[in-house]
Amino acid sequence: MQVGNKHYIKESDLPKEARLFPLSGALLLPGSVMPLNIFEPRYLELLDDALASDRLVAMVQPNFLNKPNVPVEDLCSVGTLGRIISLAESGDGRYLISLGGVCRFRIKEELNVKSPYRVAKITPFMTDIEDKDLEMPEAKVELLQHMRNYVEENNIEVDYEDIEQLQVSDLVNLLSGLLPFDVTEKQALLEADFEVRVQTLIALLEMGFSNDASDSKQTVQ
């Protein structure tokens, strides 16, 4: 889980304030990579400011559940800090970027700022940048089996040979971003600590396979 976070070792390496990029359906996990096509002027300015300072963007989903008592009513309280690891400019004024997931954060409060984009005080999840033994061979076997069932049932093409070589952390990031989970499932994956995220992903794969298999049987009848 080194993509995007090799620059961050201790808490003082991470910001206490972050530029917010709300995006529904966005799932940037620590160690994963998210491509983005940026064209709105306020977010182009956000990227310019990020590039001029710490290169960090705070990805967060809108508050689709309308949870009460959250720090910012229209946003989920947990998102992910992403570091700009590549950027290209298009001929029509867009930025094509890749964000490397650094760590999750919790929003504490939104700040009053003059910039066109939003800024909030945050608390980073330091556990996301700690070195851990994440081999988890039994979980990997289970993940691969449920993945195979899921993708075959849903006619999704994958390269099994390459996927089977991945570490569990990379496998979890790949499947979480690749498979068509809804916004609530993506937020559940994001908010779970890693070991729980693995089990949550296995459960989602199992439910997706079971539901699709059940629908197929009903269609045949």
C-alpha positions as CSV (number, residue, x, y, z in Angstrom):
1,M,0.0,0.0,0.0
2,Q,2.7,2.5,-1.0
3,V,1.1,4.3,-3.9
4,G,0.7,7.9,-3.0
5,N,1.9,7.7,0.7
6,K,5.7,7.3,0.6
7,H,6.0,11.0,1.4
8,Y,4.0,10.6,4.7
9,I,5.5,8.9,7.7
10,K,4.3,10.8,10.7
11,E,1.3,12.9,11.7
12,S,3.1,16.2,11.1
13,D,3.6,15.2,7.4
14,L,-0.2,15.4,6.9
15,P,-2.3,18.5,6.8
16,K,-4.8,19.6,9.4
17,E,-6.8,21.4,6.7
18,A,-7.7,20.0,3.2
19,R,-9.3,21.1,-0.1
20,L,-12.5,19.2,-0.6
21,F,-13.5,17.5,-3.8
22,P,-17.0,16.1,-3.4
23,L,-17.8,13.4,-6.0
24,S,-20.6,10.8,-5.8
25,G,-19.5,7.2,-6.4
26,A,-15.8,8.1,-5.9
27,L,-13.8,5.4,-4.1
28,L,-10.2,6.3,-3.4
29,L,-8.7,3.8,-1.0
30,P,-5.2,4.2,0.6
31,G,-2.7,2.7,-1.8
32,S,-5.1,2.9,-4.8
33,V,-5.0,5.2,-7.8
34,M,-8.0,7.2,-9.2
35,P,-8.0,8.9,-12.6
36,L,-10.0,12.1,-12.8
37,N,-11.0,14.4,-15.7
38,I,-11.2,17.9,-14.2
39,F,-13.0,20.7,-16.1
40,E,-15.0,22.8,-13.6
41,P,-13.2,26.2,-13.0
42,R,-13.3,25.9,-9.2
43,Y,-11.7,22.5,-9.2
44,L,-9.1,23.6,-11.8
45,E,-8.2,26.3,-9.3
46,L,-8.2,23.7,-6.5
47,L,-5.6,21.7,-8.5
48,D,-3.5,24.7,-9.2
49,D,-3.4,25.5,-5.5
50,A,-2.6,21.9,-4.6
51,L,0.2,21.7,-7.1
52,A,1.7,24.9,-5.6
53,S,1.7,23.5,-2.1
54,D,1.2,19.9,-0.8
55,R,-0.3,18.2,-3.9
56,L,-3.1,16.8,-1.8
57,V,-6.8,16.7,-2.7
58,A,-9.5,15.5,-0.2
59,M,-12.0,13.2,-2.0
60,V,-15.3,12.7,-0.3
61,Q,-18.8,11.6,-1.3
62,P,-22.0,13.7,-0.8
63,N,-24.0,12.6,2.2
64,F,-26.4,10.3,0.3
65,L,-27.9,8.9,3.6
66,N,-28.7,12.3,5.1
67,K,-27.1,11.2,8.4
68,P,-27.9,13.6,11.2
69,N,-25.2,15.1,13.5
70,V,-22.4,15.0,10.9
71,P,-19.9,17.9,10.8
72,V,-20.9,19.0,7.3
73,E,-24.5,18.1,6.5
74,D,-24.2,17.5,2.8
75,L,-21.0,15.5,2.9
76,C,-20.0,12.1,4.3
77,S,-17.8,12.5,7.3
78,V,-15.0,10.1,6.0
79,G,-13.1,10.6,2.8
80,T,-9.5,10.0,1.5
81,L,-6.6,12.3,0.9
82,G,-5.1,11.8,-2.5
83,R,-1.8,13.0,-3.8
84,I,-1.5,14.2,-7.3
85,I,0.9,11.7,-8.9
86,S,0.4,12.6,-12.5
87,L,-1.2,15.5,-14.5
88,A,-1.6,16.3,-18.1
89,E,-3.4,19.3,-19.7
90,S,-5.8,18.8,-22.6
91,G,-6.1,21.2,-25.4
92,D,-9.5,22.5,-24.2
93,G,-8.5,23.5,-20.7
94,R,-9.1,20.3,-18.8
95,Y,-6.7,18.5,-16.4
96,L,-6.3,14.8,-16.6
97,I,-4.9,13.7,-13.3
98,S,-4.2,10.6,-11.2
99,L,-4.6,10.6,-7.5
100,G,-2.7,8.2,-5.3
101,G,-4.6,7.4,-2.1
102,V,-2.6,8.4,1.0
103,C,-4.9,7.9,4.0
104,R,-8.5,8.3,5.0
105,F,-9.6,11.4,7.0
106,R,-12.6,12.5,9.1
107,I,-14.0,15.9,8.6
108,K,-14.1,18.0,11.8
109,E,-15.6,21.2,10.4
110,E,-15.9,23.3,7.3
111,L,-13.9,26.5,7.1
112,N,-15.1,29.9,5.7
113,V,-12.7,30.5,2.8
114,K,-12.5,32.9,-0.1
115,S,-11.6,30.2,-2.6
116,P,-14.3,28.9,-4.9
117,Y,-13.7,25.4,-3.6
118,R,-14.5,24.2,-0.1
119,V,-11.9,23.6,2.7
120,A,-12.3,21.7,6.0
121,K,-10.4,20.9,9.1
122,I,-9.7,17.1,9.1
123,T,-8.3,14.4,11.2
124,P,-6.2,11.9,9.2
125,F,-6.3,8.2,9.9
126,M,-2.7,7.5,10.8
127,T,-3.3,3.7,10.8
128,D,-3.5,3.9,7.0
129,I,0.1,4.9,6.6
130,E,1.6,2.5,9.1
131,D,3.6,-0.5,7.8
132,K,1.7,-3.7,8.4
133,D,2.0,-7.4,7.5
134,L,-0.9,-7.6,5.1
135,E,-0.3,-11.0,3.4
136,M,-3.4,-12.7,4.9
137,P,-3.1,-15.8,2.7
138,E,-6.4,-17.4,3.8
139,A,-8.3,-14.1,3.1
140,K,-6.6,-13.9,-0.3
141,V,-7.8,-17.5,-1.3
142,E,-11.4,-16.6,-0.2
143,L,-11.3,-13.3,-2.1
144,L,-10.1,-14.9,-5.3
145,Q,-12.8,-17.6,-5.1
146,H,-15.6,-15.1,-4.6
147,M,-14.1,-12.8,-7.2
148,R,-14.1,-15.6,-9.8
149,N,-17.7,-16.5,-9.0
150,Y,-18.8,-12.8,-9.2
151,V,-17.0,-11.9,-12.5
152,E,-18.1,-15.1,-14.3
153,E,-21.7,-14.6,-13.2
154,N,-21.6,-11.0,-14.4
155,N,-19.6,-11.6,-17.6
156,I,-16.7,-9.3,-16.5
157,E,-13.4,-10.0,-18.2
158,V,-10.4,-10.1,-15.9
159,D,-6.8,-11.3,-16.2
160,Y,-6.7,-14.0,-13.5
161,E,-3.0,-14.7,-13.9
162,D,-2.1,-11.1,-13.1
163,I,-4.7,-10.7,-10.4
164,E,-3.5,-13.8,-8.5
165,Q,0.0,-12.3,-8.2
166,L,-1.3,-9.3,-6.3
167,Q,-0.9,-8.8,-2.6
168,V,-4.1,-8.7,-0.6
169,S,-4.0,-4.9,-0.2
170,D,-3.7,-4.4,-3.9
171,L,-6.3,-7.0,-4.6
172,V,-8.8,-5.3,-2.3
173,N,-8.1,-1.9,-3.9
174,L,-8.5,-3.4,-7.4
175,L,-11.7,-5.2,-6.8
176,S,-13.2,-2.3,-4.7
177,G,-12.6,0.1,-7.6
178,L,-13.3,-2.2,-10.5
179,L,-16.6,-3.8,-9.5
180,P,-19.9,-1.9,-9.8
181,F,-20.8,-1.4,-6.1
182,D,-23.3,1.4,-5.3
183,V,-22.4,4.5,-3.3
184,T,-23.5,3.1,0.0
185,E,-21.3,-0.1,-0.5
186,K,-18.4,2.1,-1.6
187,Q,-18.7,4.2,1.5
188,A,-18.9,1.1,3.7
189,L,-15.7,-0.2,2.2
190,L,-14.0,3.1,2.7
191,E,-15.0,3.5,6.3
192,A,-13.9,0.0,7.3
193,D,-10.4,-0.6,8.7
194,F,-8.4,-2.9,6.4
195,E,-9.1,-6.2,8.0
196,V,-12.9,-5.4,8.2
197,R,-12.7,-4.1,4.6
198,V,-11.5,-7.4,3.4
199,Q,-14.4,-9.2,5.0
200,T,-16.9,-6.6,3.8
201,L,-15.6,-7.0,0.2
202,I,-15.9,-10.8,0.5
203,A,-19.5,-10.4,1.8
204,L,-20.4,-8.0,-1.1
205,L,-18.9,-10.3,-3.7
206,E,-20.9,-13.2,-2.2
207,M,-24.1,-11.3,-2.1
208,G,-23.6,-10.0,-5.6
209,F,-23.0,-13.5,-6.9
210,S,-26.0,-15.0,-4.9
211,N,-28.4,-12.3,-6.1
212,D,-27.4,-12.6,-9.7
213,A,-27.5,-16.4,-9.6
214,S,-31.0,-16.2,-8.0
215,D,-32.2,-13.7,-10.7
216,S,-30.9,-16.0,-13.4
217,K,-32.8,-18.9,-12.1
218,Q,-36.0,-16.9,-11.9
219,T,-35.5,-15.7,-15.5
220,V,-35.0,-19.3,-16.7
221,Q,-38.2,-20.4,-15.0
